[in-house]
Amino acid sequence: TQVICDSEKVVGLVISYPGRLMKFLELPMALQLLRMLGLVRFGQFLRRAFPLIGLKEAMDDEYFISNIAVPPTQRQNGLGHFLLEQIENQARSQGYKKIALTVDVENERAFSLYQRVGFARLDTVTIARLKKSIQYAGYHRMRKSLG
């Protein structure tokens, strides 16, 4: 996790890790969510997330950006681009040649940023059950070569 602060206020955040660690993070994350949400809300979360089980967001040889966030008031300042550069450097230093992320289909602003900095869309994942039940349009899986 990397954080950018401005006068003790968070103005940017990115969470990333090697894709090969993704499967090892699932159980600890689920247990943490259970503690945070309680049994009923965790059950609701699982019901929504169930159609996503088994989908692979990153390959073992990719460095994965799980989350990146910049508050709306801080956008257009280059912070997203800066965070992406930092993660690319981190991935390279660990020997990775590819970096991957997913972005919601409806998040056109982020999708455009990722394309501008060299990410290419590999595929688009849509899940009919989620589209029908919660109007979730799906996500793009994107990758950038760090060659």
C-alpha positions in Angstrom: 0.0 0.0 0.0 1.2 3.4 -0.9 -0.4 6.6 0.3 0.1 10.2 -0.8 -0.7 12.9 1.8 -1.0 16.6 1.6 -1.0 18.5 4.9 -2.0 15.3 6.8 -4.9 14.5 4.4 -4.8 11.5 2.1 -5.0 12.5 -1.5 -4.0 9.2 -3.2 -3.9 5.5 -2.4 -2.8 2.4 -4.2 -2.9 -1.2 -3.1 -0.9 -3.7 -5.2 0.8 -7.1 -4.9 2.1 -10.0 -6.9 -0.7 -11.8 -8.7 0.6 -15.1 -7.3 -0.3 -14.0 -3.8 -4.0 -13.4 -4.7 -5.2 -16.9 -3.8 -3.4 -16.6 -0.4 -5.1 -13.3 0.4 -8.6 -14.6 -0.1 -9.2 -16.3 3.3 -7.6 -13.6 5.5 -9.7 -11.0 3.6 -12.9 -13.0 4.0 -12.2 -13.4 7.8 -11.6 -9.7 8.1 -14.8 -8.9 6.2 -16.7 -11.2 8.5 -15.4 -9.4 11.5 -16.1 -6.0 10.0 -19.6 -6.7 8.6 -21.0 -9.3 11.0 -22.6 -12.5 9.9 -25.8 -11.2 8.2 -24.0 -8.5 6.1 -21.2 -10.9 5.3 -23.8 -13.4 4.0 -25.3 -10.6 1.8 -21.8 -9.8 0.5 -21.1 -13.5 -0.3 -24.4 -13.8 -2.1 -23.4 -10.9 -4.4 -19.8 -12.0 -4.8 -20.6 -15.7 -5.4 -20.8 -15.3 -9.2 -17.3 -13.8 -9.2 -15.7 -16.8 -7.5 -13.2 -18.5 -9.7 -12.6 -15.5 -12.0 -8.9 -14.7 -12.2 -8.1 -11.0 -12.1 -4.3 -11.5 -12.4 -1.9 -14.2 -13.5 0.9 -15.5 -11.3 3.5 -13.7 -13.4 1.8 -10.3 -13.2 2.0 -7.6 -10.6 -1.6 -6.7 -9.7 -3.1 -3.3 -8.8 -6.0 -4.1 -6.6 -7.2 -0.6 -5.8 -6.2 2.9 -6.7 -8.0 6.0 -5.5 -7.7 9.7 -5.8 -10.5 11.9 -4.4 -12.5 13.9 -7.0 -11.1 17.2 -5.6 -7.6 16.0 -6.3 -8.1 14.6 -9.8 -6.4 16.3 -12.8 -3.3 16.9 -10.6 -1.4 13.9 -12.0 -1.7 11.9 -8.8 -3.2 8.8 -10.4 -0.4 8.8 -13.0 2.2 9.3 -10.3 0.8 6.3 -8.3 0.9 4.1 -11.4 4.5 5.1 -12.0 5.4 4.2 -8.4 3.8 0.8 -8.7 5.5 0.1 -12.1 8.8 0.8 -10.4 8.0 -1.4 -7.5 6.9 -4.2 -9.9 10.1 -3.9 -11.9 12.3 -3.9 -8.8 10.7 -7.3 -7.9 11.4 -8.7 -11.3 7.9 -8.4 -12.9 7.6 -7.8 -16.6 3.8 -7.2 -16.6 1.4 -5.2 -14.5 -2.3 -5.9 -14.4 -5.5 -4.3 -13.1 -9.3 -4.4 -13.5 -11.5 -1.5 -14.0 -15.3 -1.3 -14.0 -16.8 -1.0 -17.4 -18.7 2.1 -16.4 -15.5 3.8 -15.1 -14.6 5.5 -18.4 -12.4 8.1 -16.8 -10.1 5.5 -15.2 -10.2 3.3 -18.3 -8.9 6.3 -20.4 -6.1 7.0 -17.9 -5.0 3.4 -18.0 -5.0 3.4 -21.8 -3.0 6.7 -21.9 -0.3 5.2 -19.7 0.1 2.1 -21.8 -2.4 -0.5 -20.4 -4.2 -2.6 -23.0 -7.6 -4.2 -22.5 -7.3 -8.0 -22.6 -10.9 -8.8 -22.2 -14.2 -7.7 -20.6 -15.9 -9.8 -18.0 -19.7 -9.6 -17.7 -21.7 -11.8 -15.4 -25.4 -12.0 -16.5 -26.6 -12.8 -13.0 -25.0 -9.7 -11.5 -26.1 -7.5 -14.4 -29.7 -8.6 -13.8 -29.7 -8.5 -10.0 -27.6 -5.4 -9.3 -27.1 -3.8 -12.7 -23.3 -4.5 -12.6 -22.0 -4.0 -16.1 -18.7 -5.9 -15.5 -15.1 -5.1 -15.7 -12.2 -4.8 -18.1 -9.0 -6.7 -17.4 -6.0 -4.7 -18.5 -2.3 -5.3 -18.7 0.9 -3.3 -19.4 4.2 -4.7 -20.4 7.1 -3.3 -18.4 9.8 -4.3 -20.9 
